[in-house]
Amino acid sequence: MDGKTPVAHFTLSPNPANVGETVNYDGSSSYDPDGSITGYAWLFESHTPSSGTVVSGTLNYASAGTYNIQLIVTDGTGVKSLPARVALVVTPPDIPTFIGASDGSGVFYNGGTIDWVDKNVGLSPDKDLVHDMAIDPATHLQAVANKVLWIATSGGMLSSNDGGATWTEQNPSGVLNQWGDSPAPGVSDLTFTGVRFAGTYLFCTATWVNAGTLYRSWLYRSNDYQSARTGGAITWSEVTTGWDA
């Protein structure tokens, strides 16, 4: 007697998904009535890669549309299932307008309405005065929870890898005091005023006023800012020896 035909079944989560959002596919619910599943053959429409052979994994689509995902499983005797198909709906990205307030209120975003959402969880009072803000270009098309934000504040440089739900201090390790100011400024004395992406680098600017009311300024850059996407710390290097005014 021939073996029974295995049954392919899988889930996609989330579905619908936003452009750039990670979608999990999982074929572990497939089964063989008289044996076990030994092979998985996936087809992912208009995706790179376009196929797969593991039980589960992730997808990421850069364009909105409806994409057919197909799975065929094979049992231990080489019998293949009928194809299981699910349509994955990818919608335009959820991009709220992020605003870094400069009145001491901190960071808020607007999702296309007049309702403002507070993103200041964990910010201390000295970091509520936000001078500048930037969204990591690699994540700006993703859903809010996956966006990486950077803010330059009176109390330091901070990043968030979850759209502002939590913040991590990302300050330079030191300050070069080429003017010989006494006492010399430390990182905690600096006011961070700007943050910009340029190619593979992230730049930030900082200022400090010495006892003689002269403004000292520094420019830092980092080429490992991608670490912040997973909550990691980054390393800054000083681009110039500073300038004063």
VMD Tcl script that draws the C-alpha trace (Angstrom):
set ca {
  {0.00 0.00 0.00}
  {1.32 3.45 -0.94}
  {2.03 5.88 1.85}
  {-0.39 8.67 2.63}
  {0.22 12.08 1.12}
  {1.78 14.65 3.49}
  {0.01 17.93 4.09}
  {1.76 21.29 3.68}
  {0.67 24.08 5.99}
  {2.39 27.29 7.06}
  {1.88 30.67 8.66}
  {3.10 34.18 7.83}
  {3.45 36.73 10.59}
  {2.66 39.55 10.36}
  {0.31 39.48 7.40}
  {-0.41 42.17 6.24}
  {3.07 43.63 6.74}
  {4.58 47.05 6.08}
  {7.21 47.63 3.43}
  {10.57 46.78 4.98}
  {9.03 44.92 7.91}
  {10.38 41.46 8.76}
  {7.89 38.67 8.03}
  {8.32 35.27 9.66}
  {7.33 32.18 7.68}
  {6.89 28.88 9.50}
  {6.05 25.49 7.99}
  {6.30 23.47 11.22}
  {2.54 22.84 11.24}
  {2.91 20.66 8.11}
  {2.44 16.96 8.81}
  {2.49 13.43 7.37}
  {-0.39 11.15 8.45}
  {1.81 8.04 8.47}
  {5.31 9.34 8.95}
  {7.30 12.56 9.21}
  {8.23 15.54 7.07}
  {11.80 15.42 5.74}
  {11.85 18.22 3.17}
  {10.52 21.74 2.65}
  {10.43 23.51 -0.72}
  {9.42 27.19 -0.58}
  {8.76 29.67 -3.38}
  {8.71 33.39 -2.55}
  {7.25 35.50 -5.34}
  {9.41 38.53 -6.33}
  {11.73 38.02 -3.36}
  {15.49 37.59 -3.09}
  {16.12 34.76 -2.37}
  {13.13 33.37 -4.27}
  {13.20 29.91 -2.68}
  {14.12 28.09 0.50}
  {14.46 24.63 2.03}
  {14.32 25.25 5.80}
  {11.27 24.80 8.01}
  {11.09 28.50 8.95}
  {12.76 31.82 8.22}
  {12.15 35.46 7.42}
  {11.15 37.57 4.43}
  {11.49 41.28 3.76}
  {9.83 43.11 0.87}
  {10.95 46.57 -0.25}
  {7.84 47.29 -2.36}
  {4.15 47.26 -1.58}
  {2.02 44.58 -3.26}
  {0.51 41.13 -2.87}
  {2.98 38.24 -3.11}
  {2.24 34.50 -3.33}
  {4.16 32.31 -0.91}
  {4.11 28.57 -1.63}
  {5.25 25.49 0.30}
  {5.52 21.84 -0.79}
  {6.69 19.29 1.78}
  {8.13 15.80 1.28}
  {7.82 12.81 3.60}
  {10.34 10.11 4.43}
  {9.28 7.96 1.48}
  {9.66 10.75 -1.06}
  {5.95 11.52 -1.41}
  {5.28 15.22 -2.00}
  {2.31 17.24 -0.77}
  {0.02 19.40 -2.77}
  {1.19 23.05 -2.77}
  {0.02 25.24 0.10}
  {-0.27 28.90 -0.86}
  {-0.80 32.06 1.15}
  {-0.96 35.60 -0.22}
  {1.31 38.00 1.67}
  {0.00 41.55 1.58}
  {2.71 44.21 1.87}
  {1.37 47.70 2.53}
  {3.05 51.10 2.15}
  {5.38 51.86 5.05}
  {4.07 53.26 8.30}
  {6.07 56.49 8.48}
  {4.86 58.89 11.14}
  {6.38 62.35 11.20}
  {9.01 62.40 13.94}
  {9.76 65.73 15.59}
  {12.47 66.51 18.12}
  {11.08 69.36 20.20}
  {13.45 72.13 21.30}
  {11.47 73.61 24.17}
  {12.54 71.15 26.83}
  {9.65 68.79 26.14}
  {11.69 66.04 24.49}
  {10.77 63.83 21.54}
  {7.32 63.31 20.07}
  {5.91 61.95 16.84}
  {2.79 62.59 14.82}
  {1.22 59.70 12.93}
  {-0.69 61.86 10.47}
  {-3.20 63.27 12.93}
  {-3.10 66.05 15.50}
  {-2.52 63.51 18.25}
  {1.08 63.59 19.47}
  {2.76 60.54 20.95}
  {5.32 60.96 23.74}
  {8.60 59.12 23.03}
  {10.48 60.32 26.13}
  {10.44 57.11 28.16}
  {13.64 56.89 30.15}
  {14.94 60.34 29.22}
  {16.36 62.28 32.16}
  {15.51 65.99 32.50}
  {18.90 67.12 31.12}
  {18.18 65.18 27.92}
  {14.68 66.57 27.32}
  {16.08 69.56 25.44}
  {16.50 67.99 22.00}
  {18.50 70.05 19.51}
  {18.40 67.73 16.54}
  {17.05 64.37 15.45}
  {17.66 61.88 12.63}
  {16.23 58.53 11.54}
  {18.66 55.82 10.44}
  {18.21 55.70 6.64}
  {18.35 51.89 6.69}
  {15.30 51.73 8.96}
  {13.24 54.83 8.14}
  {10.85 52.86 5.90}
  {10.16 50.28 8.58}
  {7.35 50.21 11.12}
  {7.70 52.51 14.11}
  {8.87 49.76 16.46}
  {11.79 48.97 14.11}
  {13.01 52.50 13.40}
  {16.40 53.56 14.78}
  {16.36 57.17 15.99}
  {19.23 59.46 16.99}
  {18.92 62.63 19.03}
  {21.43 65.33 19.96}
  {20.51 66.73 23.37}
  {21.80 69.05 26.04}
  {22.69 65.98 28.09}
  {24.28 63.76 25.46}
  {23.88 61.75 22.26}
  {21.22 59.05 22.43}
  {19.91 56.33 20.13}
  {16.76 54.23 20.15}
  {16.37 51.00 18.17}
  {12.62 50.73 18.82}
  {11.19 54.00 17.55}
  {11.77 55.92 20.76}
  {10.32 53.43 23.24}
  {13.72 53.18 24.98}
  {16.90 55.23 24.69}
  {20.62 54.37 25.01}
  {23.34 56.93 25.71}
  {25.88 57.02 22.86}
  {28.43 59.63 23.93}
  {32.05 59.98 22.77}
  {34.56 58.61 25.28}
  {36.52 61.83 25.67}
  {37.09 65.46 24.73}
  {40.33 66.87 23.31}
  {41.13 70.11 25.17}
  {43.56 71.68 22.72}
  {42.91 75.17 24.10}
  {44.23 74.26 27.54}
  {41.05 75.35 29.33}
  {41.14 74.89 33.07}
  {39.15 73.13 34.23}
  {39.07 71.06 31.04}
  {35.67 70.12 29.66}
  {34.42 66.56 29.97}
  {31.83 64.81 27.85}
  {29.16 65.60 30.44}
  {29.86 69.33 29.91}
  {29.09 69.21 26.18}
  {25.86 70.18 24.53}
  {25.22 68.01 21.48}
  {23.61 70.14 18.79}
  {23.47 68.14 15.56}
  {23.33 64.65 14.08}
  {23.68 63.76 10.38}
  {24.17 60.68 8.21}
  {26.67 60.91 5.35}
  {27.47 57.78 3.38}
  {28.72 55.12 5.77}
  {29.27 57.62 8.60}
  {27.19 59.22 11.31}
  {28.35 62.68 12.44}
  {27.51 64.66 15.56}
  {28.47 68.15 16.70}
  {28.97 69.40 20.25}
  {29.66 72.75 21.90}
  {30.81 74.05 25.29}
  {31.34 77.53 26.73}
  {34.49 78.06 28.79}
  {34.86 80.41 31.73}
  {35.75 83.22 29.36}
  {32.46 82.79 27.45}
  {34.24 81.44 24.36}
  {32.38 78.76 22.46}
  {34.37 75.58 21.87}
  {33.06 73.16 19.23}
  {33.78 69.57 18.26}
  {32.85 67.29 15.38}
  {32.71 63.51 15.87}
  {31.94 60.66 13.49}
  {31.31 56.92 13.68}
  {31.31 54.26 10.99}
  {29.85 51.52 13.22}
  {26.56 53.25 14.04}
  {24.83 50.17 12.61}
  {25.48 48.53 16.00}
  {22.73 50.67 17.46}
  {20.16 48.82 15.33}
  {20.49 45.88 17.70}
  {20.95 47.95 20.84}
  {24.74 47.94 20.75}
  {27.13 50.73 21.72}
  {29.13 52.60 19.08}
  {32.58 54.21 18.99}
  {33.14 57.84 18.00}
  {36.31 59.40 16.64}
  {37.05 63.11 16.63}
  {37.17 64.47 13.08}
  {38.85 67.78 13.90}
  {40.83 69.21 16.76}
  {37.91 71.53 17.47}
  {37.29 75.18 16.78}
  {36.27 78.17 18.86}
  {34.33 81.39 18.42}
}
mol new
graphics top color blue
foreach p $ca { graphics top sphere $p radius 0.5 }
foreach p [lrange $ca 0 end-1] q [lrange $ca 1 end] { graphics top cylinder $p $q radius 0.2 }
display resetview
